[in-house]
């Protein structure tokens, strides 16, 4: 029993210093508290403080909702870099109505500074006849002639030898079996291409839309084509077009320029993969020639563009800016430029990157904390300033006595 009592005294003697050390540590820890508490009995609540609290709550709610809206919306960032991409071909998407040029004469031609010439670009292009009011006549018809050669061969005997008529083919051949060979012979001999259109070979090969086309109609050309990624132009202009010594030649009879009406509507024009929801600067443009023999030129500066969504999926497309110019016959009824509609394009050496990003959640959380802390601090400062000012003024009016707030 004695041993147990001694042991208890020893334990108590050790516990006392431990409790003393624990209470001392707690006192030191309390001194670190930067948020001192006031006893409930010493707190004073005022009507002005309540008003400040309500206003602060409303301000925090408005700012919170604005930050939520910003967090849920996408932020678009654009920056420019040097275009180092390489590409052989540029896709041109067009939908243009020529109000006074029938589908027999509305042919798209293209040329570029690299020397490539493309005459009668019919691939992946459809034509629709238009009446005098611009309404469609019949169905859209493709102008593609890639399979025409096989179809024509079935219409003539195997030993067929077409006439070159009064012309001589530049290669010296005596048989002109296709419309192209007839035209080559006529060009070499200086004959008109319109005469070649009436020959048997060309009549046989003419596409359906050209057979149906009538004078006084218009033509709507829709589709896409591919050109080199260098400066150049594509156009629909007066005359029949052909190659000669590496150059593009438009042949027409004298006087036709006085009757050529190049009025048109650009329904849409874009480059590269079409971007949904984006309207081009020429979309919906309507140009009516005030005189015959007019030439409309659109000078286009193409800017390669990469669009990136929030998932970093990139779409390569193109934006462009355009300036317009129109010319008519001079006072002496002489041409200053070939009548027609020309789209002259060039490329910018820079690329624009458009990125759609959403605010990170950590940024959103940081802003919310800043709003709550900032509004509470300012509201507390305003309330404290007004309360102390009023307290001092009341003490002054009572002659230094104790005010009702004291």
C-alpha angles and dihedrals in degrees: 000000000000092000091054092051092050091049091052091052090051092050091050091049090054094044094054096062090044091054090046091051091047093052090046091052091050091051091051091047092051090056089061091059107112091187104069114194126227122215114253092241091062096050117108121202119198137184091241090054090052090051091050090049093052093048091047090051092051092048091050091050093051093047091046092053091048090053091048090053091049090048093052095045127078123248117216118214123187127191135165129232135171111276107242096161121120127214136161101206138031120211114226117198113196141169112180132161119208104202100198104025116086123221091257091066102029103095126156116227128182136193135170142193090261088069098250114143124195116189124193096359100205102154114117090355126118128196128210124194116234130203125223091278093052094254120141119260113207124328129321111270126203117241093204111132099177093113096038095096092062091047093050093051090061091056097058132055120258093249092049116145113185121209123250086204113208093339130090122224112235091232091055095244116148097209123072103189100166135047090245091057091049091051092048089053093047092048091049091051095044096248125145118267090221088066089054091054090065095053122105097251094053095043089053093050099043112122122242098254091054091050091054097042115112133193112268094035129113131220133223115207117199132172142061137287137185127236134172118275092247133092114291144113143245122207151164108225145160120291140017114303129221142153120258124172091339094309134106113242128192112205122197139148119264109264096031090102089066091061100040113116114192098183110145148161122226102210092177140342126182141151129228122357110353113249114219114235095018118115120205122227091248098044111124094008114152121196122186116190110233090201138021119264094040123161120203118197126189114193107203127193108199120207118194109231135191117203116200124189128207090275090055093247106155126213118192113216141137138250123198144191122211141199123196134220133175132192133187136186112296122244089273090056091248124140117252090184137359110283112247145077116291129189106196113189138186134174130244115230089225132076127213120218115202114194126186111205136173123220112263114248092238090058090049092051091047092052092049091052090048091051094049094044095043096048093046092049094049092044090050091049092050093047093047093047094050093044094050092044091052091045093053093047093052092049089051093051091050092055097253094311126133112286126215088262094052 
